[in-house]
Amino acid sequence: MDIWLTNSRTRKKERFEPIDAENVRIYVCGPTVYDRAHLGNARPAIVFDVLFRLMRQVYGPDHVTYVRNFTDVDDKINARAEASGRSIGEITAETTQWYLDDMAAVGVMQPTHMPRATEYISQMIAMISDLIERGHAYEAEGHVLFAVESYTQYGALSGRSVDDMIAGARVEVAPYKRNPMDFVLWKPSSPELPGWDSPWGRGRPGWHIECSAMSYELLGASFDIHGGGNDLMFPHHENEIAQSCCAHPEGGFARVWLHNEMLQVEGKKMSKSLGNFFTVHDLLEQGVPGEVIRFVMLSTHYRRPMDWTAEKAAQAEAVLRKWRGLVDGVEAGPVPEAVLAALADDLNTAGAIAELHRLAGAGEAPALKAGAGLLGLLTPELGAWAEASVDLSELAARLAELRAQAMQSKDFSEVDRMKTALIEAGVEVRMSKAGVELLPGAGFDAAKLEGLS
């Protein structure tokens, strides 16, 4: 099956042709581990998890290499260590595990490789040395900077000229820069900060060189896809391209660039000052299932802004409960062609979910289970939240009994009382001549049903 992806570099939807179909290679910029992952951090993790699953489906699980890094040397981490009095190593170990736990909770598979920046310092130093030798970087006052004017294609990804970038960007003004747009590859470290010995003195790497060094070591000078949020397009991805292509002119770095749009909460940009800032952990602690978070994220195409709302979460929970009821005990069939075709069309997850709705409505449970599984939904790992601790069939029988008694006595007060309690617990009550049916709905809370039977 042909896969079509919108390449940010060419600004066109293109048919994906791997460099080597035996080893499809993907690199995605991962988190800087200094705190909990916020809801916006989860979007690229989920989007590119679906890309990973799609490539594994089409090319085979053993023929896809997916790298997502951890930035564990950064000024934000240093500031957190100074403020808390804890060691940098302790903070990054804790926050890295937080990230892995939270991403597992929303159904994100672990990539093939998860390199940490601090494990690749020697490779970064080697790449910086090559850039200096090739005339693309220079040393100044203990810093090493990339000379932007030495790379004529600089700005091609973001579509900006260097003059525009200087005017519109927050450029660090420093007297040792030859050009305001030159960016740091290496910077000196004071004794209290993490640092490594280098030809330019004890210091630490700039942010951009990390991904270039790690992608080269794990994927080579040319690889298939580079992904990340569109907030990284400039300057991070622009700088990655410049330093990688200059250090390894024999390669082309990433052939396809994919960028996901940003996330909003209730129609507004997520912000602590607006009180709408959530970490993934916050939502999980509030009782929002990880599978619901994933479903809501995938209901919007990755190239469109995504609006997280409580209403969408409630609707997603009701849909997932219903679907899980349909596929319970059912063996998954082959992945439906229509679901696969939607994902192969520029990761159209919203289209794939629309097809899942059709399959559910048609009662095609084996196909529903297989198609949802390709999206990372209805998996056993994410299903614990949907296992009701109360047998609703017993409550349905009790309500049917009360209704039969009320038909004789003409006193429906007990029926109304039980029906109200069920609805308040998030149960959908269906009463007809055929009988009483109870279904877990949005916001279902089994604890509220205690003592009802």
N, C-alpha and C positions, 0 to 999 in steps of 0.2 A: 504493500500500500504506500502511495506517495504521501509524504508529510510536507505541508506548506507552512512556513513561518515568516512573520513580518520582521525583516532584518532592519534594525535601527540604523545600520551603517549605510544601506542603500535606500532606506525609506520605502521599500517595496516588499510585497508578499512574494516569497520565492520558494520554489521546490527545493526541499532539503536534499542535498547530495553529500553524504559523509566522505571525508577524506579516505577513510578505511572502514568499510562496512563491518569488518571483524572487530573494530575497536572504536566505537563512537565516543568522542571525548567532550565532556561538558565541564565548564568551570563556573561557579557562582560565588559571588562575594558574600561571605558569611558575617557573623556579628562581631562587634568589638565587645569583649566580655568584661563589663564593669558593673552591670546591674541586670535586673530581670528584663526579658524580651517583652517589648510592648506589642500591642495588637498589630501595629504597622509592620513590625519585624516579622510577624508570622506570615504576611502575605507572600513575599518572595519565596519563603521556605516551602509553603504549600504549592504555589504555582510551579516552581521548578521541581518539586517532588512529583507532580503530575507529568511534567516533561520526562523525567527519569523513568516513570512507570510506562509511559507511552513508548519511549525508545526501547525499553526492555521487552515490551510486547512485540514490537515490530522487528527488532534486530536480534533478540534473544538476550536473556539475563546475563550471560557470560560475555557479551560483546558491547557492553556499555560501561564506560568509566566516568564516574561523576565525582568531582572534587568540590567541596565547600569548606572554606577555611575558617579559622578562628584568629582574630586579631587579639593577641594577648600581650602586646607591648604598645602602650598608647598613653598620651597625656591624661586622658580621662581616668584611666586605671591608676596612674600615678597620683592624681588628685584624690581619688577615693581612698587610696592607701594612706595618704597623708592625713586626711580628715578622720579616718576611722582608727588609725594606729595599728592596723593589721598589715601583714606582709602582702606584697603584690602577688606572690605565688599562691597564697591562701585565698585571696580574692578571686583570682582568675580560675583556680580549680573549682571553687564553689559556683561561680557564675556560669562557667562552662557546663557544669552538670545541671544547673538550673535550666539552661537553654535546651540541653538534650532531653531532659524530662518533659519540659513544656512542649517541645516539638513532637515528641512521641505521643503526648496526650492529644494532639490534633492530627495524628496519623501520618506524620512525616517519617519516611524510611531513612535510615542512616545512609549517607553517601558512601561511595567506594572508599574515598579517602577524606579525612578531616584534619588537614595539617594545621599546626599551630605556628604562628609567625616565629616564635622564639626557637623553634626547632630548625629554622632555615636561615639563621643569621649569616653563616659562612657563605651560603649561596648568594645572599643579597650583597655581601661584600665583594664577591667575585664579579657579580653583574655590574656593580658600581665601578669597579676597577676597569672593566671592559669599556664602559661608557666613557670614562676619562680618556683611556687610550685611543678611542675612536674619535675623540674630539666633541663628544656630545654632552660632556659634563665637566665641571671644574670645581676645584677646592677653593674655599674662601673662608678664612677665620674659623677653622675647625669644622665648617660645614662643607658638604658636597652638594652642588646644585645641578639640575638638568638644564641645559641651554636650549630653551624652546625654539629659538631661531635656527638651530641646527637641524630641525626636523620640519621639512616643508609641508608635510601633510597635517601638521598640528591644527586641530579644530575641525577636522573632516567629520568626525563622528557626531559632534554636537551641532555642526553647521554654523559655527561662529568664526569670525576673523579674530586674530590676536588682538587687534585694537578694540573690537567689541567686547572681548573677554576681559580686557583690562578695565574697560569702562563699567562693565556690569558685574564684575566679581569682587569678592572680598579678598583682595590680593595683599599678602603680607609684605609690608614695606620694610626693606632691610638694606642698609648701605652696601652690603657685600654682594648684592645681586647685580648682575650685568643688565638684566631685563626684568621688569616688574613681574612678568609671568613665569620666570624661572622657578622651579619648585624643588623642595628639599628631598635629597636622596639619603643623606646622613646628617645627623646633628650631634653636637657634643652633649655629654651627660655630666652633670655635677655629681659629686661623690654620693649623695643620697638617692640618686635616680638610677634605674637599671642601665647598664652599659656593657659594651663589649669592646675588646681591643680591635683596632683596625689600623690601616695605613695612615688614617687621618686623625688618630687619637681615639681615646675611649669615648664611645658614643652609642647611639641607637639609630635604627633605620627610620626614614620617613614612611608615612603610611602607604604611599602608592607603590613603592618598590616591592613590598611584601608579596602582593598578588602576582606580580610579574615573575618573581623568583620562584614562587611555589608552583605556578602553572607550568613554567618551563621544566622544572624538575620532574613533575608528575605527568605532564601531558605532552611536552615537547615544544618545539619552536612554532608549530602550527597545530591548531586543534579546531574542533567543529563549532562549538557554541560557547559564548560567554554571556552570562545572565546577571541580572541584579535590578534593583529599583531604579526608576528613572532619575531619582535624585543623585544617583552616582554617575550619571553620564558625563557630567562636567563638575569638578575637574578629575575625579578619580579614574574613570574609564579612559578619558582622553589622555591622561598621563600614563596609564598602563600601556596604551598602544604606542605612545611615543618612545618610552624607554625600552619596551620589548622589541619593537621593530628596529630600533637603533642598535641594541645589544646583539640581536640575532637577525640580521638582514636576510639570512638564508630562509627564514620562515615568514609566515604571514600573520602570526599571532592568531586571533580568533577570526574565523570566517564569517560566522553569523553572530549578531548581537541582539539579545532579547531584553527588553526593559518593561517591567510592570509599572502601572500607574499607582498613585498614592491612595491612602485610605483616609476616609472621614468617619466621624462618629456623629450620628443623628444630624447629618447635613453640614457639619462644621469641621474644620481642621482640628485634629486631636491636639489638645493642649492642656497642660496642668492648670493654667490660669482660668480656663473655661470649665474646669471640673469634669471634662470628658476624656481624660487620659486613663487608659486601662492597660495593664499588662495582661498577658495571656494567663498568668497565674491568678490575677485578680478575678477574672471571669470564671476560671475553674473553681476557685474558692467560693464564688457566689452561686455555684451550682449549675453554671452553663456547661453542658458536656462538650468535650473536645470535638466530638463528631459534629455537633451543631455549629461550632466555630468554623470547622472545615467546610461544611455544606454552605454556609452563608458566604464564605470567601469565594467558593467556586461558582456561586450563582451569578457572579459578575465576570465578564471577560477580563482577562488580565491587563489588557491595554486600555481599559476604562477606569476612571476613578471609582472606588468601591466605598459604599456608605454602609457602615455597620449601624443597625438599629435594633432596639429591643424587640420591636414587632417582627423583624425578619428572623431573629433568633427563635422567637416563639413559634412562628410558622414552620421554620426548619425542624424544630423539635417534634412538632405534630406530624410532619411528613415522614421523618425518619422512624418514629414509633410505628406508624402505619406500615411502612415498607419492611421494617424488621418483623412485624407480625406476619406479613406475606411470605417472607423468605425463611422463616423459622423452620428448621429441620429439612430444608430443601437443598439439594445438591446443585451447585452452580453449573450452568451450561457453558457453551462457548461464548466469548465476548461478542455481543451483537455488533454487526457490521455498522449500523447507524451510529452507535456510541463511539466506535473506533473512528469512523469517518469524521464525526464532529471534532474529536480531539486532534485528528490529523489536519484539520483545517485551522491552523494557527491557535491550537489549544483552546478550542471553543468549548469550554467547560459548561457554560450556560446552555449551549445547544445540546450537550451530552446529557445534562440534567433534565432538559425538556423531554428527551427521548426516554429517560428513566421513568418520568411521570406517565408517558404513554404506555410503557411496558407494565407498570403497576396497575394502571386502569384496565389493561387487557388481561390482567391476572397471569402474566408470563413471568412467574417467579424465578425459574432458573436463569433466564436471560437478564432479569432485573438484578439478581445477585451478582452475576458475572460482570455486567456493565458497571454497576456501582463499585465493585471491587477494583476495577481499573482506575476509578477515581479515588480509591482509598476510602470508600464508604461501605457501610454494612459489613465491615470486617469483624472477626471475633475479638480482636484486640481493643476495638472502640465500643464494644457493645454492652459493657457492664452497667452503664447508666440506664439502659432501657429495660433491664430485668426488674420488673415490678415485684416488690416484696409481699404484695397482697394479691391473692387469687381473685381477679375481677369476676370470674365465672360464679363464684360463691355469692358475691354481692349482687350480681345480676339475678340469680335465683331468688335471693332474699327480696329484692325489689319487685320481682314478678309475683311473689307470694303476697307481699303487701298490697300490690295493685289488685290482685284477685279478691282479697278480703275487702278492700275499699269498694270494689264494684258491688259487693253485697251490702255493706254498711252505709255506703254513700258518704263516708268520711275519708277524705283523701289527705288529711293533715300529715299522717306518717309517711305517705308516699312523697308528698312535697318536701317534708323535712329531709328524707334520705336523698332525694334527687338534688336538693340544694347543696347538701354536704358533698355529694359526688362532684358536682360542677365546681364547687369551691376548691376541690382537690385536683382539679384539672382533668376530670374524666368527662368524656363526651357520652351523653346518655341518649340512646335511641330506643324509643318505645313504639311498638306497632302491634297490630293484631297477631303477628307471628311470634311476638315475645319481646324480651328486653335484651339489648346488646350494650355493653359498656366497653369503651375504647379509651386508652390513655391519650390525652390530648396535650396541647401546649401547656407547659408549666405543671405537668403531672407531679404530684407529691404524695407518695404512698403513705407517708407518716400521718397525713391528715385523715386517713381512712381508718385508723385504729379505733376499734370499738364499734364500728358501723355494723358489722355482720352480726 
